[in-house]
Amino acid sequence: MPFALTPALFVVKYFSSLRPNSMEQCRNPRRRRNLSFSVEGRTSSPPNREALDQIQFIRRTMENATSFTAVPGWGMVLLGGTAFAAAALAGSVSSHIVWVLLWLGEAALAAMIVLATMVRKAGGLTKLANSIPARKCALSLVPPLAAGGVLTLVFMEHHLYAVLPGMWLMLYGVAIITGGAFSVRVVPVMGICFAILGAVALGVPARWGNAMMAAGFGGLHTAFGWIIARKHGG
């Protein structure tokens, strides 16, 4: 019997004498509330350099995993307006060379519009250039667009001007699909629509080529630009 009481007596003797004030506060409800308030009122120390480095690493990791959201919605609407104007001018020219140069000029103007509005939406050129999803998106756009440039020269050399609208629309759609893999979901959908329209343009009569260009670069840009502006900001 004495041996059985030894552990209990040890706990009562030593543990009850360690923090009498704290034990009293825990037994008294009013003092327990005061104790909790004093703990909650403690001031936290400022984060050290290591914690800030960890936060920066987490931020970079999350940026790598996010999508490219600086696609300019209203910029694409403006691009669609310039494409409609280019289609109206291209319909009045009779020279194939002038027609091609007119649309190439529209492509250069569209690139400047997209770049300017993209920089504005991203918050600056430095932020856009440092964005890893933006760089991935840009690199994915290059191969199809470069292939379109080479094929344009080849088709012009062989006087295959009737094939240009379908080829341009299709390869532009492929570029948007590959680049849109790192962007919001509506962007690759727009690329699919361009690719389908390009395939249709290759099968229609040559006199419909200018109308197909207007429907693609004018109509699709305007429609999807409005959707992007409403859902993801301008």
C-alpha positions in Angstrom: 0.0 0.0 0.0 2.7 2.6 0.8 4.5 1.8 -2.4 1.2 2.4 -4.3 0.8 5.9 -2.9 4.4 7.0 -3.7 3.8 8.2 -7.3 0.7 10.2 -6.3 2.5 11.8 -3.4 5.4 12.7 -5.7 3.2 14.4 -8.2 1.3 16.4 -5.5 4.5 17.4 -3.7 6.7 18.6 -6.6 4.3 19.6 -9.5 2.0 21.5 -7.3 4.9 23.6 -5.9 6.4 24.5 -9.2 4.0 27.3 -10.4 1.6 28.1 -7.6 0.5 31.3 -9.1 -0.2 29.7 -12.5 -2.0 26.8 -10.9 -4.2 29.3 -9.0 -4.9 31.2 -12.2 -6.0 28.0 -14.0 -8.3 27.1 -11.1 -9.9 30.6 -10.9 -12.1 31.4 -14.0 -11.6 35.1 -13.6 -7.8 34.8 -13.4 -7.9 32.4 -16.3 -9.5 35.0 -18.5 -6.9 37.5 -17.5 -4.1 35.0 -18.3 -5.5 34.4 -21.8 -5.7 38.2 -22.4 -2.1 38.7 -21.4 -1.0 35.9 -23.8 -3.0 37.3 -26.7 -1.7 40.8 -26.1 1.9 39.9 -26.5 3.6 41.8 -29.4 5.1 39.7 -32.2 8.7 40.2 -33.2 9.4 41.4 -36.8 10.2 38.7 -39.3 13.9 38.0 -39.8 15.7 37.8 -43.1 15.3 34.1 -43.5 11.6 34.3 -43.2 11.5 37.0 -45.8 13.6 34.9 -48.2 11.2 32.0 -47.7 8.2 34.2 -48.5 10.0 35.4 -51.6 10.6 31.8 -52.6 7.0 30.9 -52.1 5.9 33.9 -54.2 8.2 32.9 -57.1 6.9 29.3 -56.9 3.3 30.4 -57.0 4.1 32.7 -59.9 5.6 29.8 -61.9 2.4 27.7 -61.3 0.0 30.5 -62.2 -1.4 31.4 -65.6 -0.6 34.4 -67.7 -3.5 36.8 -67.0 -2.2 39.9 -68.7 -4.0 39.2 -71.9 -5.5 42.5 -72.9 -9.3 42.2 -73.5 -10.0 45.8 -74.7 -6.7 45.7 -76.6 -8.0 42.8 -78.6 -11.3 44.6 -79.2 -9.2 47.5 -80.6 -7.2 45.0 -82.7 -10.5 43.7 -84.1 -11.5 47.2 -85.1 -8.3 47.8 -87.0 -8.7 44.4 -88.7 -12.1 45.4 -90.0 -10.6 48.6 -91.3 -7.8 46.7 -93.0 -10.3 44.3 -94.6 -12.3 47.2 -96.0 -9.2 48.7 -97.5 -7.9 45.3 -98.8 -11.2 44.7 -100.6 -10.6 47.8 -102.8 -7.2 46.9 -104.0 -6.5 44.9 -107.2 -2.8 44.1 -106.7 -2.0 40.9 -104.8 1.3 42.4 -103.6 -0.4 45.5 -102.2 -3.0 43.2 -100.6 -0.3 41.2 -98.8 1.6 44.3 -97.7 -1.6 45.8 -96.4 -2.3 42.8 -94.2 1.3 42.6 -93.1 1.1 46.2 -92.0 -2.1 45.4 -90.1 -0.2 42.5 -88.4 2.6 44.9 -87.3 0.0 47.4 -86.0 -1.8 44.7 -84.1 1.5 43.5 -82.5 2.2 47.1 -81.2 -1.4 47.4 -79.9 -1.2 44.1 -78.1 2.2 44.8 -76.6 1.2 48.3 -75.4 -2.1 47.2 -73.8 -0.4 44.1 -72.3 2.3 46.2 -70.6 -0.4 48.5 -69.3 -2.4 45.6 -67.8 0.6 43.9 -66.4 1.7 47.1 -64.5 4.8 47.9 -66.5 7.3 46.5 -68.9 9.6 45.2 -66.2 6.8 43.2 -64.5 5.8 41.7 -67.9 9.4 40.8 -68.8 10.0 39.2 -65.4 6.8 37.1 -65.5 7.7 33.5 -66.1 4.2 32.6 -67.5 4.5 35.6 -69.9 7.9 34.4 -71.2 6.6 30.9 -71.7 3.6 32.2 -73.5 5.7 34.4 -75.8 8.1 31.6 -76.6 5.2 29.3 -77.5 3.9 31.9 -80.0 7.1 32.2 -81.9 7.3 28.8 -83.9 3.9 28.9 -85.6 4.2 32.6 -86.4 7.7 32.1 -87.8 6.4 29.2 -89.9 3.6 31.5 -91.2 6.2 34.1 -92.2 8.3 31.6 -94.1 5.3 30.0 -95.9 4.1 33.5 -96.9 7.3 34.1 -98.8 7.1 30.6 -100.4 3.4 31.1 -101.4 4.1 34.5 -102.8 7.0 33.1 -104.8 4.6 30.6 -106.4 1.7 33.1 -106.7 -0.5 31.1 -104.3 -2.2 34.2 -102.9 -5.6 32.4 -102.6 -4.1 30.1 -99.9 -2.7 32.9 -97.7 -5.9 33.7 -95.7 -6.5 30.1 -94.7 -2.9 29.6 -93.8 -2.6 32.8 -91.8 -5.8 32.1 -89.9 -4.8 28.5 -89.2 -1.2 29.1 -88.0 -2.3 32.1 -86.0 -4.9 29.8 -84.3 -2.1 27.2 -83.6 0.0 30.0 -82.1 -2.8 31.1 -79.8 -3.5 27.5 -78.8 0.2 26.8 -77.8 0.6 30.2 -76.1 -2.8 30.0 -74.5 -1.7 26.8 -72.6 -0.1 29.2 -70.1 -2.9 31.7 -70.0 -6.6 31.7 -69.0 -8.9 29.1 -70.4 -10.7 31.3 -72.9 -7.5 32.0 -74.9 -6.9 28.5 -76.3 -10.6 28.3 -77.1 -10.1 31.4 -79.3 -7.1 29.7 -80.9 -9.3 26.7 -81.8 -11.9 28.9 -83.4 -9.1 30.6 -85.5 -7.8 27.2 -86.6 -11.2 25.9 -87.6 -11.9 29.2 -89.5 -8.6 28.8 -91.3 -9.5 25.3 -92.3 -12.8 26.5 -93.7 -11.1 29.4 -95.5 -8.9 26.9 -97.4 -12.0 25.2 -98.8 -14.0 28.2 -99.9 -13.6 30.2 -103.2 -10.6 32.6 -103.3 -12.9 35.6 -103.6 -14.1 34.9 -100.0 -10.6 35.2 -98.6 -10.9 38.9 -97.5 -14.2 38.2 -95.8 -12.7 35.3 -93.9 -9.8 37.5 -92.8 -12.4 40.0 -91.5 -14.4 37.3 -89.7 -11.3 36.0 -88.0 -9.0 38.8 -87.2 -11.9 41.3 -86.8 -14.8 39.3 -85.5 -13.1 36.7 -83.3 -10.7 39.2 -81.8 -13.6 41.5 -81.0 -15.8 38.8 -79.5 -13.2 37.1 -77.4 -11.6 40.4 -76.4 -14.9 41.5 -74.9 -15.2 38.2 -73.0 -11.7 38.5 -71.6 -12.3 42.1 -70.6 -15.5 41.2 -68.8 -14.1 38.1 -67.0 -10.4 38.9 -66.5 -10.2 42.6 -66.8 -9.1 44.9 -69.6 
